[in-house]
Amino acid sequence: MSNATKSSIKVKVDDRGVERSLKKFKRLCESFGVIREYRKRQEYKKPSIRNKEKTAAAEKRRKKSQFKYNRGGKI
């Protein structure tokens, strides 16, 4: 990993309190994709299984958008 892609999340705890700083830290982790990456790396999935899940998710999105589109047309 090069230095350009490597970054760290730093949050200073100030007078406002720990709770607010913790919220900020969680938001930053979410925006950097730390949690998503952690969950992705928790277990190894074979590429074939990953592809099947990806196509299933795409099919689900397609059906959902098709349902929303068709729902308004019926009287």
Secondary structure as GFF3:
##gff-version 3
##sequence-region A 1 75
A	DSSP	alpha_helix	18	32	.	.	.	ID=ss1
A	DSSP	alpha_helix	34	41	.	.	.	ID=ss2
A	DSSP	alpha_helix	47	71	.	.	.	ID=ss3
###
